[in-house]
Amino acid sequence: MVRPALFHSMVAAGNLRWRGSLVRRRSILIVTLAIAGATATESPEARAQQAQRGEGELRLETTRDAWVSQVGSEADGNNGASPRLKLKSYQEMSLLDVDTAPLRGRVIEAATLHVRQVGESPLLRITVGGVGAEWYEGTGTSYSTDPGGATFRCRRHPDLPWSIGGGDLCHVILGNGGTNWGNADATSPDASGWQSIAVRPAVVAARVAGLSHGFLLFDDTGSEFSHEGGRFKLRLFPNRFAFSKDQNRASAPYLMVRLGEEDRRPPSPPTGLESLPFEGLPGEAIVSWITPKDEGPAGTLGFVATLDGKVLPRELIPLAGVAGGRVEMHLRDLGLEAGKSVTLAISAVDAAGNVGPAARVTARLASEHPVDLPFRGPAVAGGRRAPPDPRAGLPRLGAAEVAVIDELVKVHPETRRMIPPQPADVLLNSPIWDAASRTIRLEAARNELVAFQVLVRGESPIPSESLKIGLKMTDGQEGRGRAVEATFGRYHLVPTADGPLPDPIVPLGPDSDRTPAEPAGRFLARSLHAELYVPHEATAGTHRGTLTIELGRDRLALAVELRVWDFSLPDHLSFLPEMNSYGLAKDEIDYYRLAHRHRTVLNRLPYNQRGEIADGCAPTLVGDGPDGRLDWTAWDRRFGPLLDGSAFADLPRKGVPVECFYLPIHENWPTPMEGNYRDGYWADRAFPESYRRALVRSSRQFAEHFRDRGWDDTLFQGFLNNKNNFKEPGWSRGSSPWLLDEPANFQDFWALRYFARAFHEGINQARAREGKGEGAKIPHAGMRGFPRMVFRADISRPQWRRDVLDGLLDDMVVSSAMREYPRLVLDRKRRLGEIVLEYGSTNPITASNWQPVSWSLDAWTLGADGVVPWQTIGTAGSWRQADELALFYPRESARGRGAGVVPSVRLKAYRRGQQDVEYLTLWARRQGLPRQAVAVAARRALKLAGTRRATEAGGVEDAGRIDAAGFDPDALRALRSGIGEALSRAHPAPEARLIDFRTPPREP
């Protein structure tokens, strides 16, 4: 995996520094962009003559400017004629342009932006970057929606979006859409309000070379904070203004340029051109080539390209990497014919605007992949089930009736109303139940859990405590290691706004008396839950048995037919339903085991917002300074069984360790913030070197320990969860001065970069060493068995992450913004090998339990690797009042101690969704189809058009909930049955793992 060049700057010790500069040090181009009170200016001809003579600095006047906003309806507003430019973190930003024609053919040596600030808040750290699409200034003020001007959504409102794919401004700025950027601290305002900001020379050179269409001005600092003693003060998104060209000539922006030597020699043509069709996306291709060396002093900066003689849009074409490095271009959104071959001509452009000779390559575009999903049975999409026998009635259990329905359907115990509404005849006939023959029909792969609900209803109350259930298989399949394993539970009622409703599934057995009492009521419908596990060794074919239900002295027998498909689900999860947790009871192992059984993974954060480590959740620190070490004795005793899989030795996925695990490393451990944080917004300046070295050392020791123990199946997550708003009651109430979870301002992303670099530096130190210590299983850390140490960030605004985390972020847990900005998320997933999960919330108890299933399928078909309900652990109060966050219900003993845990039926819904994704993954592999092609077909067939709904106060920080209102469960059942039939005919060999969540090594 090639790490792309980072087009950004870093400021340290008051000096402007550029990372990965493409311009040779002996011939740097310096440009000063200024908003200042100038008087007379030279004509363009005079400036060109001055440039040819190489005399002094050139002053370039602003030719157009505008400010845009991404907030609400303002996103469609234009301010092209406003007398001010506005900068307000990611909410509002400004565009401007100058005539750079006089600069062509010269190396630029420096750049400075002078701004005449107006208002109470001066500019602090400012980004100046390129714009990857042509835009129109407009004549609006006060967010006018008149047609013709640039807005956040459109480069020309309302008909021309910024991106050819229909995207907004984020797609063509800040490293996206072939752009570069740099940032610097503004000087303090002088007596007249003037401030100056250094500008990255390559940003100006890109405009000179025609590789950008003007400049973006962006407020990097955003929210300001300060503290005095224990008092914390936060200024949220202060407004920052500068005069625009429409104020008056004396205050208008201008660009000062100091030129270096002349450069008229173009770069060599690109070499190593390669092309691959982007399978799964018809009409698309990935084209790559090697950046050539420039023949002159300016340095190769970018490329121009044509396709069959037509100029390609700027946003598709990458900027140059280092000379000799490979770059790639994704051909898409061009309306090209699938399977066709096209001719590309690609020329390199240097920082002086010289265009080199073209290199050509023929690219074949991806073909159509017809996907005929194998639906089976009467419940095909848009179809109807076979009608029931009109003579059939429901089997009776004494005075009550019995029916079998899907485990996820909720039945109101008082009104007998079903959630979601079901067909009128569902109690008589369904894909799993035939009342006439009293038969339950199930289908499952090996290593799969399949379940159903036994509904008992009557005209008088049903005493659920008297209900009993059992299953006996009668076809000789009870042999050791081959028997289908059955477990049973009772749908327990909890109070909701709609009356009592079922959610916890309380296991039947001797421990049921530890369950809190249900609400009082006249309950005419009660349900039992039956779950069958088909072991790896089960014989393919139809297994038969008898299900017995008892109510007092009455007894009813139902036939069970279980068809076992001739294939197995993998032990290692191909899709990760990650059950997030902020704390567990003393009996924590029961929670991990319950999650494991349900093909989910529980992940407990080991510290709180104060930066305090939960008791025992970090190894013991021994010593200080460079000789400090970690004592693993107690930590290994507690967590080792989770990481070597021994805690799950008797469960269906025997011996598979937890898929992911939070590490305790964060801003307050191993070294405390107190005494180390030196104030300031920028993390790389905020700490002494000793603080950073301690982070590196800790990361290295974790990597070495996991390597020596052979724990290489778990994603060990370095994750910073803390937020500065927790400091509002007092400075010490929160440990982080930044928003490290759900970063907002650029200072927050920059802080994550600081910690990510230290995290990976430690990992790489361990990678460079040989395995040492007793029990070492890996002879060299560079081998494949090296631990999966990943840097994770939870990001609700992926459109503002820029490229500062590229090559550092391994595991991105992203909000539903993934759906608004899928390319900005998934392009990085593909290019950089990132793991992507979508976080959100689970359905409330009053709503349909199909939400976790549809969310899992919806996220997978969009390209995600998993889902993360943000909180999953209930409390004692969850039994007494509906708690939509409670997927795990704690039980307490008579002494008030932890006594196990009970699953919500919604946890079983996540298990259903995970297994359905395994079916799709197995079928796509067997058919040789790209995931994207299967995903598109599945979205259409299952009506997976998930939309986000707010769950808290709203806003981007609200985890939200993804609901698919049109989702078709009958179509899903028919699809998984068809896939089961197809795979069973092929009887593929079992595989323990289909998807390997291993990220590439990172180079911080």
N, C-alpha and C positions, 0 to 999 in steps of 0.2 A: 504494500500500500504506500503510494507516494504521498508525502505530506505536502500540501500546496504552500506556496510562499505566503508569509504573513505580511500584509500591507498595512502596517500600523507603526506608530512611533511610541517610544517610551521616554518619559522625561524623568531625569534623576539629577539631584544636586544642582538644580537650576539650569542644567544643560539640555538641549534638545538632541535626542539620539534616535537614529532610525534603525529598526531591525530589518535585516535581510535587504539592505539597499541594493537596488539594481543599477545604481549609477556609480561609476568608478570614483574612488575618493579623490583622485588627482584632477577630476573634472566635474565637480559637483555643480548642479544648477540651483541657484538660490533665487526665490521669487518672494516678493513682499506684497501680500494682499492687504490693502489698507482701506479702512473706512475712516477718512480723516478730512479735515477742513482745508482742502487745497484750493488754490485760486486758479491761475491760468494753467492750461495744459497744452501740450504739443499736439499737432495734427497726427493722424495715423502715419502719413508719409514721413513726417519728421521723426517719429518714433522708429520707423523702420530704418531710416538712414542712421539714426543713433545706434540701433542694434548692430547694423553692419560695421560701424566704426568701433563697437565694443566700448562705448563711452558710458561710465557710471551706471546708474539705475534707471530703469524705464518705469514710467507710471502709466498704468492701464486703467481706464475708467470703467466702472460698472455699466454694462449695457442693458441689463435686465435683472430684476430681482423680485422675489415674492416670498411670503411665508405661508406655510400650510400647517394644518392641524389634523391629528388622527382621532380626535375626541368626538364621539357621537356624530351629530349632524354637521359639525364643523369639518368633517372629513370631505365633504362635498363643497366646501367654501374656498374662494380665491381671495387673496390679499395682494394681488399684483400691483395695485396702485396705492397701497398703504404707505404712509410716510415712515413707517417703522418696520424693522425686521424683528421677529420674536424667536427666542430660543427657550425651550422649557422641557428639558430632558427628552424622553421619547414622545411626549405629548405634542409638542410643537417645534418646528424647525424651519430653516430658511434656505432658499436657493438664490444663487446669483451667478452672473457670468461676466466675462470680459472678452475683448477681442485680443486673442493671443497670436494673430498672424505675424506681428513683428518679431516674435520669438523663434520662429522656425529656423532651423539650421544652426542653432547655437545651444551650447550647454548652459543650463541654468545653474547658478551657484548658490542662491539662497532665496528664501521667501518669508515675508512677514505680513500678517494681517493686522491692520490698524482699524479699530472700530470706535465710533463715537457713541459711547454708551449713554442711555437715557433711562431714567427711572431709579428705583431704590437699589436694585440688585445688579452689581457689576458682573461681567463675564468672568468665569473662573477658568476651568479647563475646557477647551473647545476643540472639537474635531472639524477639520476641513477635509472634505473628501470629494471624489468624483461622482458624477451622475451618469448612469448607463443608458439613458434614453433622452431623445430630444424633447423639450418641453416648451410651453407657451406661457409667457408672463401673465397675461390677462390684465384686466382693468378694474378688478374688484377691490373692495374694502369691506371690513367687518364681515368677513366670510361670505361674501356675495356668491350666489349660486348661478349667476349669469353665465351662459355658455362661453367657451373660448379660452379659459385660463387654467393654469395648473392648480390642482388640489391634491390632497393626500391620495385620493383614490385614482385620479386621472391626470395624465400629463396635459390633456386638454379636455376639460369638462364639457359635456358628459360622455363623449363618444370614444375617447382614446385612453384606455387604461395604460398605466406605466409599463406594464409587461405585456409582451405579445401573448402570453398565456392568460391574460386578464387580471394579473396581480397588481397590487398597489405599489406605492413608492418604495417600500422595504425591499422589493425584488431587484432594485437597480441602484442601491446605495450601500455603503459600509461593507464592501467586500463582496456583495452579491451582484450578479449581472455584469461581471467583468470590470468591477470598479476597485479603486484603491482609496486609502485614507491615511491621515496622520493626525496627531493631536498634540497640543502643547498648552501650558499655563499662560493665561493672559497676564500682561503687566497690569499693575494697579492703575486706575483712571488718573489722568493728570487733571490740572485745574479746569480744563475744558471738557473733561469726560472722555478723552481719547485713551484707548487701550490698544496694545499691539500683541499679536499672536503669531508665533513662527508657524510656517506652513511647510509641509513635507514637499521637497522639490519634485518628487515623482508624481504627486497629485497634479501640480501645475503642468508638468511635462505631458501627462496623459491628455490634458486639454489641448496642448500645443499639437500633439500627434493625432488628434481627432479620435482618441480612444475614450473620451468622455464628452459630456455636453454641458459643462458648467460645474458649479461647486455647491456642495451641501455644507451648511453651517449647523453644528449640533452641539448642544449643551451636555457635556460629559458628566459634570458634577451632579446636576439635578438637585435633589433634596439636600439641604444642609443640616448639620447637627452640631451641637456643642454641649459641653457640660461644665458645670462648676460644682466641685465636690460631688455630692450625690444627685444633683439635679440635672436632668437630661432635657435638652430643648431641640425639637425637630422642626425645621421649616420645610414643609412638604411642597415640592415642585414650585419654587419661587419663579415668578415671571422675570425674564431678562430681555431687555430691548436694546436695539441699536438703530440709529437712523438709517433709512433706506435712501436710494437715489431720488425718491419722490418727496423727500423732505425739503432739500434745497441742494444746490450744487456744492456748497461749502461743506456739507455734512455727508455727501454721498460716498459710498464705498469706492475704493480704487485699489489697484494691484501694483505694487512696486516690484520691479524685476532687476536683479543684477545678473548680467550675462557673463559667461565664461568663454572658452575658446569656441571657434567655429567647428561645426561637424556637418559635412555634406556626404559622408560615406554611409551607405545603408548597410543593414545587417545581412548576413548570409541567409539563404533560404532555410526553412526548417528541414529537419531530417527525421528519419525513423517514423514516417507517417503510418499509422495503423488504424483500422476501422473494424468495429464489431457491431452487428445489429443488436439493438436493445430488445432482446426477446421478451415477449409479453406485452410490449407496447408497440403496436403496429405503426410503421412509418417512422420509427426512431432509430438512432444509432449513436454509438459513442466513438468519437474520432480523437486520436491522440497523436502527439508529435514531440520532438525534442527541441527545446529552445536553443536557437543558434547564438553564437558569439557575434557581438556587434563589431564591425570593422572600424568604427570610429570611437571617440571617447565617451559618447553619451550613454551607451549601454542599451541593450534590447529591452523594450518596455512592454510590448504587446504585439497584437497581430490584427490583420484584416483578412477577411475571407469572403469568397464567393461560392455559390452553389449553382452549378450549371449556368454560370455567367451572371447570376444575380447576387447583389451584395447581401450578406447575412446581417440580421439585426445585431447591433452592438452587444446586447445583453447575453447573447449566446457564446460570444468569443472570449476566451480567457485572457487574462494578462500573462505576461511572461513569467516563468520561473527563473531560477538561477540558470546560467548558461550550462547546457548539458543535462538539465532536468526535464522531465516529461510533464506536459500539461495535457488536459483533455477538454473536449467540447461535446456537449450533449445536443444533438440535433433533435429538435422537437418543436411543436406548435407551428409547423410550417405547412401543414396540410399536404404532406408528401404521400405518395402512393405506397402502400405497404408492399414490401418485397422488391421494390424498384431499386436500381443502382443509380447513384448520382455522382457527379464529378465535383470535387472540392479543390479550390485553389487557395493556398494559404501563404501569406507573406508576413514577414516579421517587420515591426516598426520600432525605431529607436526613440530615445527620449528627446531627440532634436527634431522629430517628425519625419525622418527619412524612411522610406518604404523600400524594402528589399525585394528581390525576385521571388516569384511564387513557386511553391512546391505543390504538386498535384497528387491526389489520391482518389480512387474510386471507392465509394462507400455503398455497401448494400444495406438497405433499410430493413428493419424487422418485418417479418411476414405476419399475416393473420394466423392466429392459432385457434381454429374453431374448437370450442369446448362444448361437448355434449354431455352435460351433467347427467349421471345415471339415476334418475328418479325411479323409484320402485313402489308398487302398491297403489291403492286407490287415492291416497292423499297427496296427489301431485299438485304442484302449484296451480292454483286456479280451478282445480277439480273438486269433486265431492266424494265423500266416503260412500261405500255401498250402503243402501238403506237397511235398517235392522229388520229382523223378522217381526211382522206386526203382531204375532201371537206371543212374542216374548215379553216377559215381565222380569222385574228384578228379583234375584234370589232373596229369600227371607231368612233372617236370623231372629227367631222369636217374632216379636211384633215389629221389628225393624227391617228395613231394606238394606241390601249391600250392593255396592257397585265398585268398580276399579277405574280410577282416573289417573291422569298424569300426576307425578309427585309435586309438580310446581303449581298446580292449580290450587287456589285458596278457596275454601268453602266457609262462608259466614255461619257460625254455629247456631245462630238464632233465626236468621232469615233464609238460610240455605242458598243464598245468592253466591254465585261463583265469580272469582276474580282471576283472570279476565273472563268475560262472558263466554260461555261454551255453547256449541250447537245443542238444540233441544233434545236430541237423541243420544248425547254423549254418554249418558249413564247406561244405555242399552247396547251401544255398539261404537267401537273406536278402534284405531289400529292396535291397541293393546288389550282390548276387552270385548268379549262377546257374551252378553247376558244369557242368550238362549242356550248356549252350551256350557255356561258357567266356566269359561276358559279364559285364562290370562296368557297372552302371547307376547314374548319378549325376544329381543335380538341383542347380541353383544359379541364383541371381539374378546379374545383372551386378554387378560390383564385389564379388563374394563369393569366398572361398576355400573349397574343398571338398576333402576328402582321404580316403584309405583306406589300409589296411594289407595288404601282400602277405605272407602267411605261408608259409614254406617249412619243411617238417618231414619227418623221415625216421626210420629205425631206426638210422641211424648219424649221427655228428656232422655238422653243416652248417657248412662253412667260410664264415662271413659275409663275409670279405674278398674272396671270389671271386664274390659275388653282384653282378650288374649289372642295371640296369633303364633303360628308355627308353620314350618315348611319341611316336608320330607320328600327327597328325590327318590323316585322308584325305579330308575332305569339302570341301576348298577353303577352309578357314577359317584358313589360315596367313598370310594377307595382313597387311601391316604395320598395327599398331594394332588388329587384329581377332583375332589368334591367342590361343587359350587357352594360358596360360603354365604349364608344368609344372616342378616342382622335386622332387628326390628325396633321401631320406636313409636312414640305417640306424639301427635301434633299438639303441642301445648299452647294454650291461649294466653295472650297478653292484651291489656287494655289499649285501645286506640281511640282516635276521634270518631271512628265509625263503629265503635263497639268492640267486643272481644274478637280477635282474629288470631289464627295460628301462625307461629313463627319458629320457636325452638322445637327441635325434634328430640324428645327425651327418650333415651334408650329404655326399653322394657327390661326389667330385671330387679334384682334385690336392692339396687341403689336408687330406685325411682322415688323412695320416700324422702330423699334429700332435695327434691325439687320444690321450689316455692309454690304456694297455693295459687290456683287460677282465680280470675275474677268470678263473681257470682253471676248467675244467669240461667235462663231456661234454654238449654242447648239441645237442639233437635238434630244436630249433625255433628258427628265426631269422626276423626280419621286416624288410621294407623299408617305407619310408613314401613315399607319393606324394601330392603336393599340387598342385591345379590352381587357378589364378586366372583368373576370367572378367572380362575388361576391360570398361570402360564401353561400348566400341564393338562388342562381340560381337553377332552376329545371334541373335535369339530363335529357338528351335527345337532340333532334335536335332543334335548334333555327334558325329561318329564318328571313331574312331581305333583304333590297335593299340598295346597295351602289350606290350613285349618284355622277358622276364626271362631272364637267362643265369646259369648256374652251371658254371664251367669251360667245357667244350666243348658242354654241353647248352643248348638254347634252347627257350623256350616263348612262344607268342604268345596274348594274350587280347584279346578285343574290348572296346572302351570305347564306351559310349553316354552322352553328357552332354547332358541337356536343359537348355537355357538359358531361364530364365523371362523374360518380357517386362516386367521391372521392374528397378530398380537399388537397391542398398543405398546409403545416404548416405555421403559421405566423412567428414563430421563425426559423431562417435560420439553416439548417443542414450542410451547406457548406458556408464558409465566403469569398466572394470576397471583400477584404478590399481595399478601395480606399484611398491610402496614400496621404497626403497633407502636405505641409510645410507652408501654409498660406492661408487665405481666405479673400474675400472682406467683406465689411461692411454688405452686405446682406447674411451673412453666412447661415442663416436658410434655404434659398432657395436651397443651395448646399446640405445640409443634407437631405432635403425633396426629392430632385431629386434622390439622391442615395437610399434613403429608398424605393421610388416607384419602383426602378429598382432592388429590392431585393439584393442590395449591401449595404455596410456600409462605410461611409466617416469617416476618422480618421485624425484629424489635429494635427500636432506636435505643442505644445504651446511655444516652445523656439527655439532659433537659436544657431549657432555654437559659438557665443560669450558668450553663457549662459544667454542671455537676454530673459526675459519672454515677449511674445507678449501681447500687451495692454489688460488687463482684463482677461488673461487666467490662472491666479492663484488667489486664495483667498488672501485677504489682511493680511499681517503679522502684528500682534499687539503685541508689547512687544518683549523682547529678553530673552535669557537664559531659564531656566527650566520652567518659568511661561509664556513663549510666547504662543500665541494662534492664531488661524486663524479666520478672520471675513469672513463669507460666504455670506453676504447679496447680494452684486453685482454679485458674481460668481454664486450663485443659481438662481438669476433672469435671467441670461444669458443662463446658461447651464441646468438648471433644467428641462425645457421642453423636452430636448433631452433625459434626463435620466429617466424621469417618463413616457415618451411616448406621452405626450400631444401635442408635436409639430407635431405629425403624426396622430392625431385623425381622420382626414378626408381622410386619404390615405388607400390603399388596406389592408395593415397590421396594422389596426387601433390600436393605443396605444402601439405598441411594441417599447421599447426604442432602442437607438443605441446599436449595439451588442458589440462594443469596443470603448474605449475612452482613449487617452493618458493623463496621469497625468503630472503635471508640475515638479514633483520631479526629480532632476538630480544633477549633480556634483556641479552646481552653484546656486541651490535653494533647500531648504530654506536658506542655509548658503552659502555665496560666497566662491569661491576658494581663492580669494585674502585675504591674512592674515591668511589662514588656511592650504593651501598646503605648505608643508615643503620640497619640492623637493624629488627626489628619484623615483625609478621604481616601488616600491611595495606599493600598496595602504594601506595595514594594518599598515605601518610605516609612511605614508606620512601625516597623519592628527592628530590633537589633539583629545582626547576623546570627547571634547565638540562638535566637528563637527559631529562625528558619532551619538551622542545623539540627535542632532537636526534632523538628517535624521530619526531616530527612532520615535521621537516625531511627526514629520510631517506625517509619514506613519500611525501612530496610530490615529491621528486626522482625516485624510481622512477616514480611516476605520470606525471610530466611527460616523462620520457625514453621510456617506453613509448608515450605519446601521440604524441610527435614522430616516433618510428620507425614508427608505424602498427601496433604489435603489439597487436591488440585481439581476438584469437581465443583466447588462452590465459588460463586462470584462474591469475593470479599470487597465490600464497597467502602471506599473512602468518601464520606458524605458530610457536608456541612449544612445543618438544618436550621441554624439559629437566625433570628431576625432582630433588627434594632428597635422595632416598635415595642418589644418587650421591656425596653429600658424606660419607657414613658413613666412608670410609677417611681423610677429611681435608677440611676446609672448601674448599680450593682444587680438590678433585677433581671438583666439580660447580659450575656457575655459578648455578643457580637455587635459592633458598631455599624455593620452592613446588613443588607437583606441577602443573606447567603442562600436561603431557601426562597425560591421564586424571585430571583433578582429583578430589579426594576431599572435603576439608574446604571449608567456605565461603570461607575465606581464599584458597584456590586459585582458585575461581571469581572472586573479587573481583579477584585479580591479573590474570586474563585480561581482565576488564573494563577495568582500567587500561590495559593494552597495546592492547586493541581500540579504545578511544576515541582514543588517540594515533595509531594506524594510520589510522583513518578521518578524523581531523582533517587529516592531511597530504593524503590523497586529495581531500578537499573543497577544500583550498586550491588544488590543481592543477585541480580542476573549475571553479573560479571564474576561472581565467586562460585567455587565448587561447593556442592552440598557437604555440609559438615555436621558433626554431632551424632549421637547415638540414635539409631532408627532412621537415618537418612536413607531415602529411597531413590533419589535422583542423582546420578553421578555428576551432572552438570546443570546449572540453573538455566542454561539457554535451551535445554531440551523442551519438548512439547509438554512434559509434565509439570512445568513451572506453574505455581499457583496463579489463579485468575484474580489478580488484584486489579480492581477497576475504580476509576474516579467517577463518581456519580454526582449529578446535579439535577434538582427538580426545578424545571424552568416553565413558567407560565407565559413567558413572552419570547418564544424562540426567534421571532422576527428581529429582535434587538440584540442577539448574542454576538453579532459580527463574526469575525474569524479568530478572536482571541482565545477561544477554547478548542479550536481545530487542532487535532493531533494531541490533545490532552484529555478531552472528555470521552469516556468510554461508554457510560451508561446514562442516557438522558431520559428522565421521567418527565414527560411533557404534558401540559394541560390540553384541553380540547382545542387550543390554538393550533394544534397539529392539523386540525381539519380546515382551518382557514389558511394555513401556510404549509401545506403538505410538502411542497418542494423544498422549502428552506430546511425542513426537518429531515425528510427522507433522502434528499440528495446527499446530505452529510452522512447519513447512515450507510449509504452505498459506498461513497468515496472513502470514508474514514473508518469504516468498520465499527460504527457505533451501535450499541444496543438501544432500542427505543421502546419505552412503555408509556401508555397513556394513563394518567391518574384521573380519578373522579370519585363519584359516590355511588352507593348501591340504592336500589329502589326502596322507598319507605314501605313499611309493613302493610299499608293500606293500598298499595299499587301492585301491579303484576310482577310476579317472580320471574318472568321471562327476561327481565332487563339485564341481569348478569350474563345470560346466554347470548342475547342479541348484541350486547356491548362487546363481549369477547370476540364474536364472529365479525362484528363491524370493525373493530380495531385491527384484527388480523387481516381482513381483506383490504384495509387501507395501507398496510405495510408494517404495523407495529408488532413487537415481539411479546407483548403482554399487556396486562392492565393492572392498575394499582388502586384499589379502594383505599382512600387516604387514612381511614381509621376503621378498625374491625373488632376491637375488643369491648365487650359489654361490661356492665357493672351490676351490682346487686339490684340497682334501680331499674335495669333493663327488663327485669321480670315484672315490675310493677307498672311500668309505663312504656309504651311503644318507643323503641330506640332504633332508628334506621341504621345507625352505625354498628349495632351489635350483630356481628356474624358468629361470634363466640360468646356463649352465655356461661358465666362462671357459676359453679355450684359451691355451696358452703356446707361444712359439717355443722353439727349441733354446737360446736365451740366457736363457730365463726371463722374457721380456717378454710383454705381452699380445699375443695374435695372433688376436683375434676372439672370438666367443661363439656358443654352441650352445644351441638351445631345448630345454627339457624338453617331453615330450609333454603335460604338464599345462599349459604355457603355451598350447598349441594348444587345450586344453579351455576355457580362458578365451575364446579366440577363438570357439570354437563357441557358448558361452553368449552372448557379445555379439551375434553374428549372429542367434541365435534371438530375442533381445529385439528386434532391428531388425525381424524378421518380424512379431512381435506388434504393435509400434508402428505399422508401416505398415498392417497389416490393421485395427487399431482406427481409425486415421484414415480409411481408405477406407470403412469401414462406418459412420462417424459415431458410434462407441460411446465412452463414457467409459472411460478407462484402468482405473478400478476395476472396472467390469463385466467387462471382458475378463480382468482379473487374477483375479477370483473364479472364473471359468469355467476358466481355465488351471490354477489351483491344484488344482481338483477333478480335472480330466482327467489331469493329469500327476503327481498324488499328491505335491504339493509341500508337505510338512509338515516343514520343516527343524527339527532340534533341535541344540542346542549340545553339543559334547563338549569336555572339557578337553584341552589339549595340553601344558601345562607343569605347574606345581605346583597348578593350579586357582585358584579365586578370581576376583574380578571383573576383575583386571588381566590374567589369562590371555586372550590373544586368542581362544582357543577355535577350534573348527571347526564349521561348519554342515553337518551330514549329513542327507540326505533318504533314509532307508532304503527307503522305498517308491517312490522315483522310478522312472518307467517310460520308459526310453529309446525303446522301440518306439512308444509313444504319441506321444512328442515327434517322432520321425521322421515318423509319419503326419500329425501336426498341421502341421509345417512344409511337408510336401508338399502338404497341402490348401490352406494359405495361399498357397503358391507358385502353385498352379493358379488360385486365385481372383484373386490379384493379376495374374497373367499375362493372364487374360481381360480384366481392366480396363485393362491396360497404362498405369498412371499415369505421368505425366511425372516424370523424375528430379528429385530435390531434393537439394542438397548437404547440407542440414541440416534435421532434423526437430524437434529439441529445442534450444532456445537457453538455455544455462546462463548466464544473465545475472541477477545479483541487483540489487535496487533500490538506489538511493543511500541511504546511512545518515547519520543526523544524530546524532553523538555528544554 
